[in-house]
Each structure stands twice: as structure tokens, then as C-alpha cells.
Amino acid sequence: MNVDIKELEDKIGYSFKDKNLLLTAITHSSYAYEHQKEGTSFYERIEFLGDAVLELVSSDFLFFEYPDLPEGKLTRLRASLVCEPTLALCAKDFSLNDYIRLGNGEEKNGGRNRDSIISDVLESVIGAIYLDSGIDEARKFILKFILNDIEHKQLFTDSKTLLQEICQELFGDVPEYELISEEGPDHDKTFEYKASINGEVLSRGKGKSKKAAEQMAAYYALIEVKKKYN
């Protein structure tokens, strides 16, 4: 798979001195295995580093941004911002998944749309920027793509829990989720769920897994409930 490195650099807003770092950061082990003769490296070691950089930068940011939040709430807020679904959402905002180098088998099995792979690659890109230029450039990237629009990201991550709490308070009942449809081949399905309360449909949501579809339905339902009752 040929990747336009310059195009990806333009999207992330950073130009690498060592282009091979970025190439490694977007290379899955399945691709490296299929190209062993070329000595292709893959992202797992750089991802390990990027994960640590992300935790440090996000902790530092939240500590100073929310001076009155106790430790427990800071921990939960950080977890909601750097968890797998949220990171995958951030990465998809600039189409990072389109640039991942996957082996043929992983590609056919829907790896390009799998949150676990996409979030790993995002952390790997952070690690690559850190190796290329240090913590300041890595921080700029994290602030631009991850530590933004915090309220909505927290809402998205905690959507099912928050919706249940609000529905119990407003309606004395909990929301129900129902599968509406599933489309696509077995290795790359898209599911659609609806969220209802007392028989009234609040929203619909789609995702690459049943859990993700329920979460999207809950997120959209939360937005509707907040609009109507706030």
C-alpha cells in the first residue's frame, strides 16, 4: 500500500524530519509480517511511548485547566478523553484510518474500521512526533486533536450512563436499546440501534459493533433530551 506521507503530514499539521518514523507509526504488524523481506517495522513500540506521552500531557492539561476538580474526577475525565472509542473518534476526524498500512488479511477482516487499531495508531503518531521533535510538538498535536471539545467527548464516552441517570430522574424509567438493522459482510458489519424511553424513540445510532451503535444512539438521545428539558 502506497501512502501519501506529505498529505498525511498536512492533515496532522506537522512535517517529520525523519519520515520513516511516521511510516512506522502507521504500519500494523500484519503488514510488516507480509513484507518481512523488506525489513518493515511496525508501530507497537512507538505506540507504547505515545501512550505514556498522551497520559502525561493530558494529566498536565487537566490538572491546570480544572484546578477545583478532585483527583477522582480528574482521573475519570482523563479516562473518558483517552479511552479507545474517543481516540478512534479523534483519529477519524482527520481520516487517520485511511492511511494505516494493513496486511491483506487484516484489511479483509475490517481492521481499518476497528477502534482498537485506529486508537493504537493515533498513540503511535504521538510517539513518533515525540521521537522526532520532543514533548512540545507532541503536546501541540494532542491539544489540537484530542484535548479539544472536552464536554462533547465526555458526553460521548459516558453517554449510556448519563442517559440512564437522566431518564430515571425525568421519566422514572431506564432507556431501552433495540437493534434495527445490520448491514455488510460478516467481517465488516455496520449495526444500527434505536434508543427508546417508555415506548418513545429518542434517537438512532450506527457503529461497527453493537456496543458502538448503542453508544452512538445514547449520545444522540442525550443531546435531544438536553435540548428538550434543559
ROSE-4610 file (N, C-alpha, C; in Angstrom, 1 decimal, always signed):
// ROSE-4610
residu = [M/M/M/N/N/N/V/V/V/D/D/D/I/I/I/K/K/K/E/E/E/L/L/L/E/E/E/D/D/D/K/K/K/I/I/I/G/G/G/Y/Y/Y/S/S/S/F/F/F/K/K/K/D/D/D/K/K/K/N/N/N/L/L/L/L/L/L/L/L/L/T/T/T/A/A/A/I/I/I/T/T/T/H/H/H/S/S/S/S/S/S/Y/Y/Y/A/A/A/Y/Y/Y/E/E/E/H/H/H/Q/Q/Q/K/K/K/E/E/E/G/G/G/T/T/T/S/S/S/F/F/F/Y/Y/Y/E/E/E/R/R/R/I/I/I/E/E/E/F/F/F/L/L/L/G/G/G/D/D/D/A/A/A/V/V/V/L/L/L/E/E/E/L/L/L/V/V/V/S/S/S/S/S/S/D/D/D/F/F/F/L/L/L/F/F/F/F/F/F/E/E/E/Y/Y/Y/P/P/P/D/D/D/L/L/L/P/P/P/E/E/E/G/G/G/K/K/K/L/L/L/T/T/T/R/R/R/L/L/L/R/R/R/A/A/A/S/S/S/L/L/L/V/V/V/C/C/C/E/E/E/P/P/P/T/T/T/L/L/L/A/A/A/L/L/L/C/C/C/A/A/A/K/K/K/D/D/D/F/F/F/S/S/S/L/L/L/N/N/N/D/D/D/Y/Y/Y/I/I/I/R/R/R/L/L/L/G/G/G/N/N/N/G/G/G/E/E/E/E/E/E/K/K/K/N/N/N/G/G/G/G/G/G/R/R/R/N/N/N/R/R/R/D/D/D/S/S/S/I/I/I/I/I/I/S/S/S/D/D/D/V/V/V/L/L/L/E/E/E/S/S/S/V/V/V/I/I/I/G/G/G/A/A/A/I/I/I/Y/Y/Y/L/L/L/D/D/D/S/S/S/G/G/G/I/I/I/D/D/D/E/E/E/A/A/A/R/R/R/K/K/K/F/F/F/I/I/I/L/L/L/K/K/K/F/F/F/I/I/I/L/L/L/N/N/N/D/D/D/I/I/I/E/E/E/H/H/H/K/K/K/Q/Q/Q/L/L/L/F/F/F/T/T/T/D/D/D/S/S/S/K/K/K/T/T/T/L/L/L/L/L/L/Q/Q/Q/E/E/E/I/I/I/C/C/C/Q/Q/Q/E/E/E/L/L/L/F/F/F/G/G/G/D/D/D/V/V/V/P/P/P/E/E/E/Y/Y/Y/E/E/E/L/L/L/I/I/I/S/S/S/E/E/E/E/E/E/G/G/G/P/P/P/D/D/D/H/H/H/D/D/D/K/K/K/T/T/T/F/F/F/E/E/E/Y/Y/Y/K/K/K/A/A/A/S/S/S/I/I/I/N/N/N/G/G/G/E/E/E/V/V/V/L/L/L/S/S/S/R/R/R/G/G/G/K/K/K/G/G/G/K/K/K/S/S/S/K/K/K/K/K/K/A/A/A/A/A/A/E/E/E/Q/Q/Q/M/M/M/A/A/A/A/A/A/Y/Y/Y/Y/Y/Y/A/A/A/L/L/L/I/I/I/E/E/E/V/V/V/K/K/K/K/K/K/K/K/K/Y/Y/Y/N/N/N]
num = [1/1/1/2/2/2/3/3/3/4/4/4/5/5/5/6/6/6/7/7/7/8/8/8/9/9/9/10/10/10/11/11/11/12/12/12/13/13/13/14/14/14/15/15/15/16/16/16/17/17/17/18/18/18/19/19/19/20/20/20/21/21/21/22/22/22/23/23/23/24/24/24/25/25/25/26/26/26/27/27/27/28/28/28/29/29/29/30/30/30/31/31/31/32/32/32/33/33/33/34/34/34/35/35/35/36/36/36/37/37/37/38/38/38/39/39/39/40/40/40/41/41/41/42/42/42/43/43/43/44/44/44/45/45/45/46/46/46/47/47/47/48/48/48/49/49/49/50/50/50/51/51/51/52/52/52/53/53/53/54/54/54/55/55/55/56/56/56/57/57/57/58/58/58/59/59/59/60/60/60/61/61/61/62/62/62/63/63/63/64/64/64/65/65/65/66/66/66/67/67/67/68/68/68/69/69/69/70/70/70/71/71/71/72/72/72/73/73/73/74/74/74/75/75/75/76/76/76/77/77/77/78/78/78/79/79/79/80/80/80/81/81/81/82/82/82/83/83/83/84/84/84/85/85/85/86/86/86/87/87/87/88/88/88/89/89/89/90/90/90/91/91/91/92/92/92/93/93/93/94/94/94/95/95/95/96/96/96/97/97/97/98/98/98/99/99/99/100/100/100/101/101/101/102/102/102/103/103/103/104/104/104/105/105/105/106/106/106/107/107/107/108/108/108/109/109/109/110/110/110/111/111/111/112/112/112/113/113/113/114/114/114/115/115/115/116/116/116/117/117/117/118/118/118/119/119/119/120/120/120/121/121/121/122/122/122/123/123/123/124/124/124/125/125/125/126/126/126/127/127/127/128/128/128/129/129/129/130/130/130/131/131/131/132/132/132/133/133/133/134/134/134/135/135/135/136/136/136/137/137/137/138/138/138/139/139/139/140/140/140/141/141/141/142/142/142/143/143/143/144/144/144/145/145/145/146/146/146/147/147/147/148/148/148/149/149/149/150/150/150/151/151/151/152/152/152/153/153/153/154/154/154/155/155/155/156/156/156/157/157/157/158/158/158/159/159/159/160/160/160/161/161/161/162/162/162/163/163/163/164/164/164/165/165/165/166/166/166/167/167/167/168/168/168/169/169/169/170/170/170/171/171/171/172/172/172/173/173/173/174/174/174/175/175/175/176/176/176/177/177/177/178/178/178/179/179/179/180/180/180/181/181/181/182/182/182/183/183/183/184/184/184/185/185/185/186/186/186/187/187/187/188/188/188/189/189/189/190/190/190/191/191/191/192/192/192/193/193/193/194/194/194/195/195/195/196/196/196/197/197/197/198/198/198/199/199/199/200/200/200/201/201/201/202/202/202/203/203/203/204/204/204/205/205/205/206/206/206/207/207/207/208/208/208/209/209/209/210/210/210/211/211/211/212/212/212/213/213/213/214/214/214/215/215/215/216/216/216/217/217/217/218/218/218/219/219/219/220/220/220/221/221/221/222/222/222/223/223/223/224/224/224/225/225/225/226/226/226/227/227/227/228/228/228/229/229/229/230/230/230]
x = [+0.8/+0.0/+0.9/+0.7/+1.4/+0.7/+1.4/+0.8/+1.4/+0.5/+1.0/+1.4/+2.6/+3.1/+2.9/+3.2/+3.0/+1.6/+0.6/-0.8/-1.1/-0.6/-0.9/-0.3/+0.9/+1.6/+0.8/+0.2/-0.6/-1.8/-2.4/-3.6/-3.3/-2.2/-1.8/-1.1/-0.7/-0.1/+1.3/+2.0/+3.4/+4.2/+5.4/+6.3/+7.4/+7.6/+8.6/+10.0/+11.0/+12.3/+12.7/+12.3/+12.5/+11.2/+11.0/+9.7/+9.5/+10.5/+10.4/+9.7/+9.8/+9.1/+7.6/+7.1/+5.7/+5.2/+6.1/+5.7/+5.6/+6.5/+6.4/+5.2/+4.9/+3.7/+2.4/+2.3/+1.0/+1.1/+2.1/+2.2/+1.8/+0.8/+0.4/+1.3/+1.3/+2.2/+1.8/+0.5/+0.1/+0.8/+0.9/+1.6/+3.1/+3.7/+5.1/+5.4/+4.5/+4.7/+4.7/+3.8/+3.7/+4.8/+5.6/+6.7/+8.0/+8.2/+9.4/+10.7/+10.7/+11.9/+12.4/+11.5/+11.8/+12.3/+12.2/+12.6/+11.7/+10.4/+9.4/+9.2/+9.2/+8.9/+7.5/+6.9/+5.5/+5.5/+4.3/+4.1/+4.1/+4.1/+3.8/+4.8/+6.1/+7.0/+6.8/+6.5/+6.3/+4.9/+4.0/+2.7/+2.8/+3.7/+4.0/+4.5/+5.3/+5.9/+4.8/+4.0/+3.0/+1.9/+1.6/+0.6/+1.1/+2.4/+2.9/+2.9/+3.3/+3.3/+1.9/+0.9/-0.5/-1.0/-0.6/-1.1/-0.5/+0.8/+1.5/+0.9/+0.7/+0.2/-1.2/-2.1/-3.5/-3.6/-2.8/-2.8/-2.4/-1.3/-0.8/-1.9/-2.5/-3.5/-4.7/-5.3/-6.5/-6.2/-5.0/-4.6/-4.7/-4.2/-4.2/-5.5/-6.2/-7.4/-8.6/-8.5/-9.6/-9.1/-8.7/-8.0/-8.8/-10.2/-11.0/-11.5/-11.2/-11.6/-10.8/-11.4/-10.7/-10.0/-9.1/-8.3/-9.2/-10.2/-11.1/-11.8/-12.3/-13.0/-12.0/-10.8/-9.8/-9.4/-9.3/-9.0/-10.0/-11.3/-12.4/-12.5/-12.2/-12.3/-11.2/-10.0/-8.9/-9.2/-9.7/-10.1/-11.1/-12.0/-13.0/-12.4/-11.3/-10.7/-9.7/-9.1/-8.0/-8.4/-9.7/-10.1/-10.2/-10.3/-10.2/-11.3/-12.6/-13.6/-13.3/-12.9/-12.7/-11.5/-10.4/-9.3/-9.5/-10.3/-10.7/-11.5/-12.4/-13.2/-12.4/-11.4/-10.5/-9.7/-9.2/-8.4/-9.2/-10.5/-11.3/-11.6/-11.6/-11.8/-10.9/-9.6/-8.7/-8.3/-9.2/-9.1/-7.8/-7.3/-6.1/-6.2/-7.4/-7.6/-7.4/-7.5/-7.3/-5.9/-5.0/-3.5/-2.8/-3.6/-2.9/-2.5/-1.3/-0.8/-1.2/-2.1/-2.6/-2.2/-2.0/-1.9/-3.2/-3.1/-4.3/-5.4/-5.0/-5.9/-6.6/-5.8/-6.4/-7.3/-7.0/-7.8/-9.1/-9.1/-10.4/-11.2/-10.6/-11.3/-11.8/-11.7/-12.3/-11.4/-10.1/-9.2/-9.1/-9.4/-9.3/-10.3/-11.4/-12.5/-12.6/-11.6/-11.6/-11.0/-11.8/-11.4/-10.0/-9.8/-8.6/-7.3/-7.4/-6.3/-6.1/-7.2/-7.2/-6.6/-7.1/-6.6/-5.1/-4.7/-3.3/-2.4/-2.9/-2.1/-2.0/-3.1/-3.1/-2.0/-2.0/-1.0/+0.4/+0.5/+1.8/+2.3/+1.4/+1.7/+2.2/+1.6/+2.1/+3.5/+3.7/+5.1/+6.1/+5.7/+6.6/+6.9/+5.9/+6.2/+7.1/+6.9/+7.8/+9.2/+9.4/+10.8/+11.4/+10.6/+11.1/+11.5/+10.6/+10.8/+10.7/+10.3/+10.2/+8.8/+8.7/+7.4/+6.5/+7.2/+6.4/+5.5/+6.1/+5.4/+4.3/+4.7/+3.7/+2.5/+2.8/+1.7/+0.8/+1.4/+0.6/-0.4/+0.1/-0.7/-1.9/-1.6/-2.6/-3.6/-3.2/-4.1/-5.0/-4.5/-5.3/-6.3/-5.9/-6.8/-7.5/-7.0/-7.6/-8.1/-7.4/-7.9/-8.6/-9.6/-10.5/-11.9/-12.8/-14.3/-14.5/-13.9/-13.9/-15.3/-16.2/-17.6/-18.3/-18.2/-18.9/-18.2/-16.9/-16.2/-16.5/-16.6/-17.0/-18.5/-19.3/-20.7/-20.8/-20.0/-20.0/-19.5/-18.4/-17.9/-18.8/-19.4/-20.3/-21.8/-22.1/-23.4/-24.5/-24.2/-25.1/-25.4/-24.4/-24.6/-25.3/-25.0/-25.6/-27.1/-27.3/-28.7/-29.6/-29.0/-29.8/-30.1/-29.2/-29.4/-30.5/-30.4/-31.3/-32.7/-32.8/-34.1/-34.8/-34.0/-34.6/-35.1/-34.3/-34.8/-36.0/-36.0/-37.1/-38.4/-38.1/-39.2/-39.5/-38.6/-38.7/-38.5/-37.8/-37.5/-36.2/-35.7/-34.4/-34.6/-33.7/-33.8/-33.6/-34.2/-34.1/-33.4/-32.6/-31.9/-32.3/-32.6/-33.1/-32.3/-31.9/-31.2/-32.2/-31.9/-32.8/-32.4/-31.1/-30.6/-29.1/-28.6/-27.2/-26.9/-25.9/-25.5/-24.1/-23.8/-22.4/-22.0/-20.8/-20.3/-19.9/-19.8/-19.5/-18.3/-17.3/-16.0/-16.1/-17.2/-17.2/-18.7/-19.3/-20.7/-20.9/-22.0/-22.5/-23.8/-23.9/-25.1/-25.8/-27.2/-28.0/-28.9/-28.9/-29.7/-30.6/-31.7/-32.5/-32.6/-32.6/-32.8/-34.2/-34.9/-36.3/-36.5/-37.5/-37.9/-39.4/-40.0/-41.4/-42.1/-41.5/-42.0/-41.8/-41.2/-40.9/-39.4/-39.3/-37.9/-37.2/-36.1/-35.3/-34.3/-33.7/-32.6/-32.3/-31.4/-30.8/-29.3/-28.6/-27.1/-26.5/-25.5/-24.8/-23.4/-22.8/-21.5/-21.0/-19.7/-19.1/-19.2/-19.7/-20.1/-21.4/-22.0/-23.3/-23.1/-22.0/-21.8/-21.6/-20.8/-20.6/-21.9/-22.8/-24.0/-24.9/-25.0/-25.8/-25.2/-23.9/-23.3/-23.6/-23.6/-24.0/-25.5/-26.3/-27.7/-27.9/-27.2/-27.3/-26.8/-25.7/-25.2/-26.2/-26.7/-27.7/-29.0/-29.4/-30.5/-30.2/-29.0/-28.7/-28.8/-28.3/-28.4/-29.8/-30.7/-32.1/-32.8/-32.5/-33.1/-32.7/-31.4/-30.8/-31.5/-31.7/-32.3/-33.8/-34.5/-35.9/-36.2/-35.3/-35.6/-34.7/-33.6/-32.8/-33.4]
y = [-1.2/+0.0/+1.2/+2.1/+3.3/+4.4/+5.1/+6.1/+7.5/+8.5/+9.8/+10.5/+10.4/+10.9/+12.4/+13.1/+14.6/+15.0/+14.2/+14.5/+14.3/+13.2/+12.9/+14.0/+14.4/+15.5/+16.7/+17.1/+18.3/+18.2/+17.0/+16.8/+16.9/+16.4/+16.5/+17.8/+18.5/+19.8/+19.7/+18.7/+18.5/+17.8/+18.4/+17.8/+17.1/+15.8/+15.0/+15.2/+15.3/+15.3/+13.9/+12.9/+11.5/+10.9/+10.8/+10.3/+8.9/+8.1/+6.7/+6.5/+7.5/+7.4/+7.4/+8.3/+8.4/+7.1/+6.6/+5.4/+4.2/+4.1/+3.0/+3.2/+4.4/+4.7/+4.3/+4.2/+3.9/+2.4/+1.7/+0.3/-0.7/-1.5/-2.6/-3.8/-4.6/-5.8/-6.8/-6.8/-7.7/-7.3/-6.0/-5.5/-5.8/-5.6/-5.9/-7.4/-8.2/-9.7/-10.1/-9.4/-9.7/-9.1/-8.2/-7.6/-7.8/-9.0/-9.3/-9.1/-9.5/-9.4/-7.9/-7.0/-5.6/-5.0/-5.8/-5.3/-4.3/-4.4/-3.3/-3.4/-2.2/-2.1/-1.7/-2.1/-1.7/-0.9/-0.5/+0.6/+0.3/-0.9/-1.3/-0.6/-0.6/+0.0/+1.5/+2.2/+3.6/+3.9/+3.1/+3.2/+3.2/+2.3/+2.2/+3.6/+4.2/+5.5/+6.6/+6.6/+7.5/+7.5/+6.3/+6.2/+6.9/+6.8/+7.4/+9.0/+9.4/+10.9/+11.4/+10.7/+11.2/+11.2/+10.3/+10.3/+11.5/+11.8/+12.9/+14.2/+14.4/+15.7/+15.9/+14.9/+15.0/+15.3/+14.6/+14.8/+16.3/+16.7/+18.1/+19.1/+18.9/+19.8/+19.9/+18.7/+18.7/+19.3/+19.0/+19.5/+21.0/+21.7/+23.2/+23.8/+23.0/+23.5/+23.4/+22.4/+22.2/+22.2/+23.4/+23.5/+23.1/+23.0/+22.7/+21.3/+20.5/+19.1/+18.2/+17.4/+16.4/+15.3/+14.6/+13.6/+12.6/+12.1/+11.1/+11.5/+12.8/+13.3/+13.6/+14.0/+14.2/+12.9/+11.9/+10.6/+10.1/+10.2/+9.8/+10.6/+11.9/+12.8/+12.4/+12.2/+11.8/+10.5/+9.5/+8.2/+8.4/+9.3/+9.5/+10.1/+10.8/+11.5/+10.6/+9.7/+8.9/+7.4/+7.1/+5.7/+5.4/+4.1/+3.6/+4.3/+4.3/+4.8/+6.3/+7.1/+8.5/+8.8/+8.1/+8.2/+7.9/+6.8/+6.4/+7.5/+8.1/+9.2/+10.4/+10.7/+11.8/+11.5/+10.3/+9.9/+10.0/+9.5/+9.6/+11.0/+11.9/+13.3/+13.8/+13.3/+13.7/+12.5/+11.5/+10.3/+9.5/+9.5/+8.7/+7.3/+6.7/+5.3/+5.0/+6.0/+5.8/+5.6/+5.9/+5.9/+4.7/+3.9/+2.8/+1.7/+1.2/+0.1/-1.2/-1.9/-3.2/-4.4/-5.5/-6.7/-7.1/-7.9/-8.2/-8.9/-9.8/-10.5/-9.5/-8.7/-7.7/-6.7/-6.3/-5.4/-6.1/-7.3/-8.0/-8.3/-8.4/-8.6/-7.3/-6.2/-4.9/-4.2/-4.5/-3.8/-2.3/-1.8/-0.3/+0.4/-0.2/+0.4/+0.0/-0.8/-1.3/-0.2/+0.1/+1.2/+0.9/-0.4/-0.7/-0.4/-0.7/-0.4/+1.1/+1.7/+3.2/+4.0/+3.6/+4.3/+4.0/+2.8/+2.4/+3.3/+3.4/+4.2/+5.7/+6.2/+7.6/+7.8/+6.8/+6.9/+6.8/+5.9/+5.8/+7.0/+7.7/+9.0/+10.0/+10.0/+10.9/+10.5/+9.2/+8.7/+9.1/+9.0/+9.4/+10.8/+11.7/+13.1/+13.4/+12.8/+12.9/+12.6/+11.4/+11.0/+11.9/+12.5/+13.4/+14.8/+15.3/+16.7/+17.0/+16.0/+16.2/+16.5/+16.8/+16.9/+18.1/+19.2/+20.4/+20.2/+19.6/+19.3/+18.2/+17.2/+16.2/+16.8/+17.8/+18.4/+19.2/+19.9/+20.7/+19.8/+18.6/+17.6/+17.2/+16.8/+16.3/+17.4/+18.6/+19.7/+19.9/+19.8/+20.1/+19.0/+17.7/+16.7/+15.9/+16.0/+15.1/+15.9/+16.9/+17.7/+18.9/+18.7/+19.8/+19.3/+20.2/+19.9/+18.8/+19.1/+18.1/+17.8/+18.7/+18.5/+17.4/+17.6/+16.6/+15.2/+15.2/+13.9/+13.2/+13.9/+13.3/+12.8/+13.6/+13.2/+11.9/+11.8/+10.7/+9.4/+9.6/+8.4/+7.9/+8.8/+8.4/+8.4/+8.3/+8.6/+7.6/+6.3/+5.4/+5.6/+5.8/+6.0/+7.3/+8.4/+9.7/+9.6/+9.0/+8.9/+8.1/+7.0/+6.3/+7.1/+7.9/+8.7/+9.8/+10.4/+11.5/+10.9/+9.7/+9.1/+8.7/+8.2/+7.8/+9.0/+10.1/+11.3/+12.0/+12.0/+12.7/+11.8/+10.5/+9.6/+8.5/+8.3/+7.2/+5.8/+5.8/+4.6/+4.6/+3.5/+3.5/+3.3/+3.8/+3.6/+2.2/+1.9/+0.6/+0.7/-0.3/-0.2/-1.4/-1.2/-2.3/-2.2/-3.4/-3.5/-3.3/-2.3/-2.1/-2.8/-2.7/-3.4/-3.7/-4.6/-4.8/-5.0/-4.4/-4.4/-4.8/-5.3/-5.6/-7.0/-7.4/-8.8/-9.0/-10.3/-10.7/-10.0/-9.8/-9.2/-7.6/-7.0/-5.6/-5.1/-5.5/-5.1/-3.7/-3.1/-1.9/-2.1/-1.8/-2.0/-0.7/-0.8/+0.4/+0.1/+0.9/+0.7/+1.9/+1.7/+2.9/+2.9/+4.1/+4.2/+4.8/+4.1/+4.5/+4.6/+5.4/+5.5/+5.5/+4.6/+4.5/+4.4/+3.7/+3.4/+4.5/+5.7/+6.8/+6.7/+6.7/+6.6/+7.9/+7.9/+9.2/+9.4/+8.3/+8.5/+7.2/+7.3/+6.1/+6.3/+5.3/+5.4/+4.2/+4.4/+3.4/+3.2/+2.0/+1.7/+0.4/+0.2/-1.1/-2.2/-2.0/-3.1/-2.7/-3.7/-3.5/-2.5/-2.6/-1.7/-0.3/-0.1/+1.2/+1.9/+1.0/+1.6/+2.0/+1.2/+1.6/+2.9/+3.0/+4.2/+5.5/+5.3/+6.5/+6.8/+5.8/+6.1/+6.8/+6.4/+7.0/+8.5/+8.7/+10.0/+11.0/+10.5/+11.4/+11.6/+10.6/+10.7/+11.7/+11.7/+12.7/+14.1/+14.3/+15.7/+16.1/+15.2/+15.5/+15.8/+15.0/+15.2/+16.5/+16.8/+18.1/+19.3/+19.2/+20.3/+20.5/+19.4/+19.4/+19.8/+19.4/+19.6/+20.5/+21.0/+22.0/+23.4]
z = [+0.0/+0.0/+0.0/-1.0/-1.1/-0.3/+0.6/+1.4/+1.1/+0.9/+0.6/+2.0/+2.3/+3.6/+3.7/+2.6/+2.6/+2.9/+2.3/+2.5/+4.0/+4.6/+6.0/+6.9/+6.6/+7.4/+7.3/+6.2/+6.0/+6.9/+7.0/+7.8/+9.3/+9.8/+11.2/+11.6/+10.6/+10.8/+11.4/+11.0/+11.4/+10.3/+10.0/+9.0/+9.7/+9.4/+10.1/+9.5/+10.3/+9.8/+9.4/+10.2/+9.8/+9.4/+8.1/+7.5/+7.9/+8.1/+8.5/+9.8/+10.7/+12.0/+11.7/+10.9/+10.6/+9.8/+8.9/+8.2/+9.1/+10.1/+11.1/+12.0/+12.3/+13.2/+12.6/+11.3/+10.7/+10.1/+10.5/+9.9/+11.0/+10.6/+11.5/+11.4/+12.4/+12.4/+11.3/+10.9/+9.8/+8.5/+8.3/+7.0/+7.1/+8.3/+8.4/+8.2/+8.7/+8.5/+7.1/+6.3/+4.9/+4.1/+4.7/+4.0/+4.8/+5.3/+6.1/+5.3/+4.1/+3.3/+3.1/+3.3/+3.2/+4.5/+5.6/+6.9/+7.4/+7.1/+7.5/+9.0/+9.6/+11.1/+11.3/+12.5/+12.8/+14.1/+14.4/+15.4/+16.9/+17.3/+18.7/+19.7/+19.4/+20.3/+20.4/+19.3/+19.3/+20.0/+19.8/+20.5/+22.0/+22.5/+23.9/+24.4/+23.7/+24.1/+24.0/+22.9/+22.7/+23.7/+24.2/+25.3/+26.5/+26.8/+28.0/+27.9/+26.7/+26.4/+26.5/+25.9/+26.0/+27.4/+28.3/+29.7/+30.4/+30.1/+30.8/+30.4/+29.1/+28.5/+29.0/+28.9/+29.3/+30.8/+31.6/+33.0/+33.4/+32.7/+33.0/+32.6/+31.4/+30.9/+31.8/+32.2/+33.1/+34.5/+35.0/+36.3/+36.4/+35.4/+35.4/+34.8/+33.9/+33.3/+34.3/+35.2/+36.2/+37.6/+38.1/+39.4/+40.6/+40.4/+41.6/+41.6/+40.5/+40.4/+41.3/+42.2/+43.0/+42.1/+42.7/+42.0/+41.3/+42.0/+41.4/+40.1/+40.1/+39.0/+37.8/+38.2/+37.2/+36.5/+37.3/+36.7/+35.8/+36.2/+35.3/+34.0/+34.2/+33.0/+32.0/+32.6/+31.7/+31.0/+31.7/+31.2/+30.0/+30.2/+29.1/+27.8/+28.0/+26.9/+26.1/+26.8/+26.2/+26.1/+26.2/+26.1/+24.6/+24.3/+22.9/+22.0/+22.4/+21.4/+21.2/+22.2/+22.0/+21.1/+21.3/+20.5/+19.0/+18.8/+17.5/+16.8/+17.6/+17.1/+16.7/+17.5/+17.2/+15.9/+15.8/+14.6/+13.3/+13.4/+12.2/+11.8/+12.7/+12.4/+11.3/+11.3/+10.2/+9.3/+9.3/+8.4/+8.6/+9.8/+10.0/+9.6/+9.8/+9.4/+8.0/+7.1/+5.7/+5.3/+6.2/+5.9/+6.6/+7.4/+8.1/+7.1/+7.2/+6.4/+7.0/+6.4/+7.0/+6.0/+6.6/+5.8/+5.1/+4.0/+3.3/+4.1/+5.0/+5.8/+6.8/+7.4/+8.4/+7.7/+6.5/+5.7/+5.4/+5.0/+4.7/+5.9/+7.0/+8.3/+8.9/+8.2/+8.7/+9.7/+9.7/+10.6/+10.4/+9.2/+9.0/+9.8/+10.1/+10.9/+12.3/+12.8/+14.2/+15.1/+16.1/+17.0/+17.7/+18.1/+18.8/+17.9/+16.6/+15.8/+15.5/+15.3/+15.0/+16.2/+17.4/+18.6/+18.8/+18.6/+18.7/+17.8/+16.5/+15.6/+15.9/+16.5/+16.9/+18.0/+19.0/+20.0/+19.5/+18.4/+17.8/+17.1/+16.4/+15.8/+16.9/+18.0/+19.1/+19.5/+19.6/+20.0/+18.9/+17.6/+16.5/+16.5/+16.8/+16.9/+18.0/+19.2/+20.3/+20.0/+19.3/+19.0/+17.9/+17.1/+16.0/+16.5/+17.5/+17.9/+19.3/+20.1/+21.6/+22.1/+23.3/+24.0/+23.6/+23.2/+22.9/+21.6/+20.6/+19.3/+19.6/+20.4/+20.7/+21.4/+22.3/+23.1/+22.1/+21.2/+20.2/+19.5/+19.1/+18.3/+19.2/+20.5/+21.4/+21.7/+21.9/+22.2/+21.0/+19.8/+18.6/+18.3/+18.5/+18.0/+19.1/+20.4/+21.4/+22.6/+23.1/+24.2/+23.8/+22.9/+22.4/+22.5/+22.6/+22.6/+23.8/+24.9/+26.0/+26.5/+26.5/+27.0/+26.2/+24.9/+24.0/+24.0/+24.2/+24.2/+25.5/+26.6/+27.9/+27.8/+27.1/+26.9/+26.1/+25.1/+24.2/+25.0/+25.7/+26.4/+27.5/+28.2/+29.3/+28.9/+27.6/+27.2/+27.7/+27.8/+28.3/+29.8/+30.5/+32.0/+32.2/+31.5/+31.7/+31.3/+30.2/+29.7/+30.7/+31.2/+32.2/+33.4/+33.9/+35.1/+34.8/+33.7/+33.3/+33.1/+32.4/+32.2/+33.5/+34.4/+35.7/+36.5/+36.3/+37.0/+36.4/+35.1/+34.4/+34.2/+33.9/+33.5/+34.5/+35.4/+36.4/+35.7/+34.6/+33.9/+33.2/+32.7/+32.1/+30.6/+29.7/+28.3/+27.8/+26.7/+26.1/+24.7/+24.4/+23.1/+22.3/+21.0/+20.2/+18.8/+18.4/+17.1/+16.0/+15.1/+14.0/+12.7/+12.5/+11.2/+11.4/+10.5/+10.4/+8.9/+8.5/+7.0/+6.8/+5.7/+5.3/+5.6/+5.1/+5.2/+6.7/+7.1/+8.5/+9.0/+8.2/+8.7/+8.8/+8.3/+8.2/+8.3/+9.4/+9.6/+10.1/+9.8/+10.4/+11.1/+12.4/+13.2/+13.4/+13.5/+13.8/+15.0/+16.0/+17.2/+17.4/+18.0/+18.5/+20.0/+20.6/+22.0/+22.3/+23.2/+23.5/+25.0/+25.3/+26.7/+26.8/+27.5/+27.6/+26.3/+25.4/+24.0/+23.0/+23.5/+22.6/+22.1/+20.8/+20.2/+20.3/+21.0/+21.2/+20.1/+19.6/+18.6/+18.0/+17.0/+16.4/+16.3/+16.3/+16.1/+15.4/+14.7/+13.9/+14.4/+14.3/+14.7/+14.1/+14.2/+13.6/+14.6/+15.8/+16.7/+17.3/+18.0/+18.6/+19.8/+20.5/+21.6/+21.1/+20.0/+19.5/+19.0/+18.4/+17.9/+19.0/+20.1/+21.3/+21.9/+21.9/+22.5/+21.6/+20.3/+19.5/+19.6/+19.7/+20.0/+21.3/+22.3/+23.6/+23.5/+22.8/+22.7/+22.0/+20.9/+20.2/+21.1/+21.8/+22.7/+23.8/+24.3/+25.4/+24.8/+23.6/+23.0/+22.9/+22.5/+22.3/+23.6/+24.6/+25.9/+26.5/+26.4/+27.0/+26.3/+25.0/+24.2/+24.7/+24.9/+25.3/+26.7/+27.6/+29.0/+29.8/+29.1/+29.8/+29.8]
